[in-house]
Amino acid sequence: MTRISKLFNLNDPDSGRGNNGSDPGRRPKGDDGPPDLDEVWRDFNNKLGSLFGRRGNGNGRPNPNPAPSVPPSPRRLRIGIALAIVVLVALWLSSGFYIVQEGQVAVVTQFGKYKTTASPGFQWRLPYPIQNQTLVNISQLRTFEVGFRGSARNKVLPEALMLTTDENIVDMQFVVQYRLRADGAPDYLFSMRDPDDAVRQAAETAMREIVGKQTMDFVLYEGRTQVATEVQALMQQILDRYRSGIQISTVAIQNVQPPEQVQAAFDDAVKAGQDRERQINEGQAYANQVVPMASGQASRMIEQAEGYKAKVVGDAKGDAARFNAVLAEYIKAPQIMRDRLYLDTMQDIYGNASKVLVDTHGGNNMIYLPLDKIMDQVARSGGKPETSTTGMAPAGGPTPALRSPPAAPASSSTLSRDRLTR
């Protein structure tokens, strides 16, 4: 072991200084200069050769005039072989150390089969070919584009064109972002052949399915957010079914529009739809104005009719009640009631008449007529007073010139009233 330690001891003061043999190319003994690398290598080869019983000439090359070689002893040979095996085993075991960076995990396989998942840090595994590790970045946010590359102008029409439920075509461009789950690295490596391409295919499949169930107007305008949410949920279901170990973070629709070939026609259709909506709103506003007004008028007419009905019914009931009251009194005193009715009737007739009766018999020639009231009444009525042989003027109410007809004998007066009553 002492010989072995001296063999690998680079701190030997005689190493590389030409003190281990006689060689014309070596420096003289006692030279304190720095060791020469070629001489260090020659000394190492000589020491190694002496360990196995081989002699050298000090320069690392066999001696052209070698002395009779002495075969190495079995003990030295076993020591050399054991040393070589130990070194090789140590190097082989040291190859199992590896470092896992933060944000990564190491998937360790044993003879090609999944064994375990190593967390970030300094790790060790059984050396190759027993075990091997594959580093997977789980913190990286992966992104890919569908329907375009880089910008909206660089379109990929086979990916972007999609059919809606109303048999229209839309140009859909969207972006998908995803990352790996903490426990999904083994599935990401072993469950699918190309997981990134599988995510792209799942995105196209989910988007075509969701868009195919909606109308074109819904996809273009009010349904963008809902479509993106449904696509993300459907993609996650597909990838979970395949055990991909992938978590979808975001599905963002960048642009959605009709194909360029029909853009002008679509703009005209949109304008026509806007005009239709405007006219519908105007009609609705007019209906909102007219219908309440008509309802109010109808309600007012109904209330007026109800009021007229109540008035007519009330008048009829009042007349009937008055007639019943008069009838009861008439039954008690028929003659008196006949006279009373006659006088009330004549008063109503003469009170509403436009003629005035003047008795010229037994009177003087000076008759006072209320001309001022007559003229006022004529002006209000717009007519002229009628005249008669007895002297007539518009009635303006009782006046001092109004006189009653001369009293007749009782018998003749009674007969006249009876005649009129009949």
C-alpha positions in Angstrom: 0.0 0.0 0.0 3.0 2.3 0.6 4.2 1.7 -2.9 0.6 2.4 -4.2 0.4 5.7 -2.3 3.8 6.7 -3.6 2.7 5.9 -7.1 -0.2 8.4 -7.0 1.5 10.9 -4.8 2.0 14.0 -6.9 3.6 15.9 -4.0 6.8 13.8 -4.2 9.7 16.4 -4.3 11.6 14.1 -6.8 8.6 13.7 -9.1 9.3 15.3 -12.5 12.8 16.5 -11.5 14.9 13.8 -13.0 15.9 12.1 -9.8 14.5 8.7 -10.4 17.0 7.4 -12.9 20.0 8.3 -15.1 18.9 10.0 -18.3 20.9 12.5 -20.3 17.7 14.5 -21.0 16.9 14.9 -17.4 17.8 17.9 -15.3 20.6 17.4 -12.7 19.7 16.4 -9.2 19.1 19.3 -6.8 17.5 21.6 -9.4 14.8 23.5 -7.6 12.9 24.6 -10.7 9.3 23.7 -11.3 8.7 20.1 -12.4 8.3 19.4 -16.1 5.1 17.7 -17.2 6.8 15.3 -19.6 9.1 14.2 -16.8 6.1 13.8 -14.4 4.5 11.5 -17.0 7.7 9.5 -17.4 8.0 9.0 -13.7 4.4 7.9 -13.4 4.9 5.3 -16.2 8.1 4.1 -14.6 6.4 3.7 -11.2 3.4 1.9 -12.7 5.8 -0.4 -14.7 7.8 -1.1 -11.6 4.6 -2.1 -9.8 3.9 -4.8 -12.4 7.6 -5.7 -12.7 8.4 -3.8 -15.9 11.5 -1.7 -16.2 11.7 1.5 -18.2 14.5 3.9 -19.3 13.1 6.8 -17.5 11.5 8.6 -20.5 8.4 6.5 -20.7 9.7 4.4 -23.5 11.0 0.8 -23.3 14.8 0.6 -22.8 16.5 -0.5 -26.0 19.0 -2.5 -24.0 16.8 -3.9 -21.3 18.1 -5.9 -18.4 16.6 -9.3 -17.8 13.0 -8.7 -16.7 11.8 -10.0 -13.5 8.2 -11.3 -13.6 5.9 -9.6 -11.1 5.1 -11.5 -8.0 1.5 -12.8 -7.6 1.0 -10.5 -4.7 1.8 -7.4 -6.7 -0.4 -8.6 -9.6 -3.4 -9.2 -7.3 -2.9 -5.8 -5.7 -2.8 -4.1 -9.1 -5.9 -5.9 -10.4 -7.8 -5.1 -7.2 -6.7 -1.5 -7.4 -8.0 -1.3 -11.0 -11.3 -2.9 -10.1 -11.8 -0.6 -7.1 -11.1 2.5 -9.3 -13.5 1.3 -12.0 -16.2 0.5 -9.4 -15.8 3.8 -7.8 -16.0 5.6 -11.1 -19.1 3.5 -12.1 -20.8 4.3 -8.8 -20.0 8.0 -9.0 -21.8 8.1 -12.4 -25.1 7.7 -10.5 -25.0 11.1 -8.9 -27.0 13.9 -10.6 -28.6 17.2 -9.8 -32.2 18.1 -10.3 -32.8 21.9 -10.8 -35.6 23.8 -9.2 -38.8 23.6 -11.2 -37.8 20.1 -12.5 -38.3 16.5 -11.6 -36.3 13.5 -12.5 -38.1 10.4 -13.7 -36.0 7.4 -12.7 -36.3 4.1 -14.7 -34.9 0.7 -13.8 -34.1 -1.4 -16.9 -36.4 0.9 -18.9 -39.4 0.6 -16.5 -40.6 3.5 -14.4 -39.2 3.3 -10.8 -39.7 6.6 -9.0 -39.8 10.4 -9.4 -37.0 12.4 -7.8 -37.6 15.9 -6.4 -35.2 18.9 -7.0 -31.8 18.6 -5.3 -28.6 16.4 -5.3 -29.8 12.8 -6.1 -28.2 9.4 -6.6 -29.4 6.4 -8.5 -28.0 3.1 -9.5 -25.6 3.7 -12.3 -26.2 2.8 -15.9 -27.4 0.4 -17.3 -29.4 -0.5 -14.2 -31.1 2.8 -13.7 -31.3 6.0 -15.7 -33.0 9.4 -15.2 -34.8 11.8 -17.4 -35.2 15.4 -16.3 -38.7 17.0 -17.0 -39.4 20.7 -16.6 -42.8 21.0 -14.8 -42.6 24.8 -14.2 -42.4 25.8 -17.9 -45.5 27.3 -19.4 -45.8 25.8 -22.9 -47.6 27.7 -25.6 -48.7 26.9 -29.1 -50.9 28.6 -31.7 -53.7 27.1 -33.7 -54.8 28.7 -37.0 -51.8 31.1 -37.3 -48.1 31.3 -36.6 -46.5 34.3 -35.1 -49.1 36.9 -36.1 -52.7 37.0 -37.4 -51.5 37.6 -40.9 -49.7 34.2 -41.1 -52.8 32.1 -41.2 -52.9 28.3 -41.4 -56.3 27.8 -43.1 -56.6 24.1 -42.6 -56.5 24.7 -38.9 -58.4 27.9 -38.8 -61.5 27.2 -40.9 -64.4 25.7 -38.9 -68.0 24.9 -39.6 -70.9 26.1 -37.4 -74.3 24.6 -36.8 -76.0 27.0 -39.2 -73.7 25.8 -42.0 -71.4 28.9 -42.0 -67.6 28.9 -42.0 -65.6 31.0 -39.5 -61.9 31.7 -39.3 -60.9 30.8 -35.7 -57.4 31.7 -34.4 -56.6 30.9 -30.8 -53.7 30.2 -28.4 -53.4 27.3 -25.9 -51.1 27.4 -22.8 -50.4 24.4 -20.7 -47.9 23.0 -18.2 -47.2 19.6 -16.6 -48.6 18.5 -13.3 -46.2 17.8 -10.4 -47.2 14.1 -10.5 -47.7 13.9 -14.2 -44.1 13.6 -15.5 -44.2 9.8 -15.8 -47.5 10.0 -17.8 -46.1 12.7 -19.9 -43.1 10.6 -20.9 -44.6 7.1 -21.2 -48.4 7.3 -21.8 -48.2 9.0 -25.2 -45.7 8.9 -28.1 -45.8 12.7 -28.7 -47.7 14.5 -25.9 -47.1 18.0 -27.3 -48.6 17.1 -30.6 -51.4 15.3 -28.8 -52.3 18.5 -27.0 -52.5 20.3 -30.4 -54.7 17.7 -31.8 -57.0 17.8 -28.7 -57.2 21.6 -29.0 -58.3 21.4 -32.6 -60.8 18.6 -31.9 -62.4 20.4 -28.9 -62.6 23.7 -30.8 -64.3 22.2 -33.8 -66.8 20.3 -31.6 -67.8 23.4 -29.6 -68.0 25.7 -32.7 -70.0 23.1 -34.6 -72.7 23.2 -31.9 -73.1 27.1 -32.0 -74.3 29.5 -34.6 -72.0 31.9 -36.4 -73.4 35.0 -34.7 -72.9 33.5 -31.3 -69.3 32.6 -32.0 -68.5 36.0 -33.6 -70.0 38.2 -30.9 -71.4 37.3 -27.6 -70.1 33.8 -27.2 -66.3 34.1 -27.4 -65.7 33.8 -23.6 -68.1 30.9 -23.3 -66.6 29.1 -26.3 -63.1 29.4 -24.8 -64.2 28.1 -21.4 -66.0 25.1 -23.0 -63.0 24.3 -25.2 -60.6 24.3 -22.2 -62.9 22.0 -20.2 -63.3 19.6 -23.1 -59.5 19.5 -23.8 -58.8 18.7 -20.2 -61.3 15.8 -20.3 -59.6 14.4 -23.4 -56.1 14.7 -22.0 -57.1 13.2 -18.7 -58.7 10.3 -20.5 -55.4 9.7 -22.3 -53.4 10.1 -18.9 -51.2 12.7 -20.4 -50.2 14.4 -17.1 -50.9 17.8 -18.7 -52.9 20.7 -17.1 -54.5 23.2 -19.5 -53.9 26.7 -18.2 -55.5 29.0 -20.7 -57.4 29.0 -24.0 -57.5 32.5 -25.5 -59.3 33.3 -28.8 -57.1 35.8 -30.6 -59.3 36.4 -33.6 -62.5 35.1 -35.1 -64.1 36.3 -38.3 -65.7 35.1 -41.5 -63.4 33.9 -44.3 -61.8 36.7 -46.4 -63.6 35.5 -49.5 -67.0 36.4 -48.1 -66.0 39.3 -45.8 -67.7 41.9 -48.0 -71.0 40.0 -48.2 -70.9 39.3 -44.5 -70.4 43.0 -43.8 -73.5 43.8 -45.9 -75.5 41.1 -44.0 -74.3 42.6 -40.7 -75.5 46.1 -41.8 -78.8 44.6 -42.9 -79.2 42.9 -39.5 -78.3 46.2 -37.7 -81.0 48.0 -39.8 -83.5 45.3 -38.9 -82.7 45.6 -35.2 -83.0 49.4 -35.5 -86.4 49.2 -37.1 -87.5 46.6 -34.6 -86.5 48.9 -31.8 -88.2 51.9 -33.4 -91.4 49.9 -33.8 -91.2 48.6 -30.3 -90.7 52.2 -29.0 -93.8 53.3 -31.0 -95.8 50.4 -29.7 -94.7 51.3 -26.2 -96.0 54.8 -26.8 -99.3 53.9 -28.6 -100.4 50.9 -26.6 -100.5 52.7 -23.2 -102.3 55.6 -24.7 -104.9 53.4 -26.3 -105.3 51.5 -23.1 -105.8 54.8 -21.2 -108.4 55.9 -23.7 -110.2 52.6 -23.5 -110.2 52.8 -19.7 -111.5 56.4 -19.9 -114.3 55.4 -22.2 -115.2 52.4 -20.1 -115.3 54.7 -17.0 -117.5 57.2 -18.9 -119.8 54.4 -20.0 -120.0 53.1 -16.4 -120.8 56.6 -15.2 -123.5 57.1 -17.8 -124.9 53.7 -17.0 -125.0 54.6 -13.3 -126.6 58.0 -14.1 -129.3 56.4 -16.3 -130.0 53.7 -13.9 -130.1 56.2 -11.0 -132.5 58.5 -12.9 -134.7 55.6 -13.9 -134.8 54.4 -10.3 -135.5 58.0 -9.1 -138.3 58.5 -11.6 -139.8 55.1 -10.7 -139.6 56.0 -7.0 -141.2 59.4 -7.6 -143.9 57.9 -9.8 -144.7 55.4 -7.1 -144.8 58.2 -4.5 -147.2 60.3 -6.8 -149.3 57.2 -7.4 -149.7 56.6 -3.7 -150.9 60.2 -3.2 -153.1 60.1 -6.3 -154.9 57.1 -4.9 -155.6 59.0 -1.8 -156.9 62.2 -3.5 -157.3 61.8 -7.3 -158.9 65.3 -8.0 -156.3 67.2 -6.0 -153.5 65.3 -7.7 -154.9 65.9 -11.1 -155.1 69.7 -10.4 -151.5 69.6 -9.0 -150.2 67.7 -12.0 -152.0 70.0 -14.4 -150.5 73.1 -12.8 -147.0 71.7 -12.6 -147.2 70.6 -16.2 -148.4 74.0 -17.5 -145.7 75.7 -15.4 -143.0 73.6 -17.0 -144.4 74.2 -20.5 -144.7 78.0 -20.1 -141.5 78.3 -18.2 -139.6 76.8 -21.2 -141.6 78.6 -23.9 -140.3 81.5 -25.9 -143.7 83.2 -26.0 -145.3 85.6 -23.5 -149.1 85.8 -23.3 -150.5 89.2 -22.5 -154.2 89.7 -21.6 -155.5 92.8 -23.5 -159.0 92.5 -22.2 -159.8 94.7 -19.2 -156.4 96.3 -19.2 -155.0 99.6 -20.2 -153.2 100.5 -23.3 -149.9 101.0 -21.5 -148.2 97.6 -21.4 -144.7 97.3 -20.0 -142.5 94.9 -21.7 -139.0 94.1 -20.4 -137.2 94.9 -23.6 -133.7 94.9 -22.1 -134.1 91.3 -21.0 -135.7 90.4 -24.3 -132.9 91.8 -26.3 -130.3 90.0 -24.1 -132.1 86.7 -24.6 -132.4 87.4 -28.4 -128.7 88.2 -28.6 -127.8 85.0 -26.7 -130.1 82.8 -28.8 -129.3 84.5 -32.1 -132.9 84.7 -33.2 -135.7 87.1 -33.3 -138.8 87.3 -31.0 -141.9 86.0 -32.5 -145.0 88.1 -32.5 -148.7 87.2 -32.2 -151.9 89.0 -32.2 -151.9 88.8 -28.5 -148.4 90.2 -28.2 -145.5 87.8 -27.9 -141.9 88.1 -26.7 -139.2 85.8 -25.6 -139.7 84.5 -22.2 -137.2 86.0 -19.8 -138.8 84.7 -16.6 -141.7 86.3 -14.7 -142.0 90.0 -15.3 -144.3 92.7 -13.8 -146.1 92.9 -17.2 -147.0 89.3 -17.1 -150.6 88.9 -16.2 -152.8 85.8 -15.7 -155.7 85.1 -18.0 -159.0 86.4 -16.6 -160.7 84.2 -14.2 -163.6 82.2 -15.7 -166.7 80.9 -13.9 -166.0 78.0 -11.7 -168.1 75.6 -13.8 -166.5 76.6 -17.1 -163.0 76.5 -15.6 -163.6 73.0 -14.2 -164.9 71.9 -17.6 -161.9 73.3 -19.4 -159.5 71.5 -17.0 -161.4 68.3 -17.4 -161.2 68.6 -21.1 -157.5 69.3 -21.1 -156.9 66.4 -18.7 -158.8 64.0 -21.1 
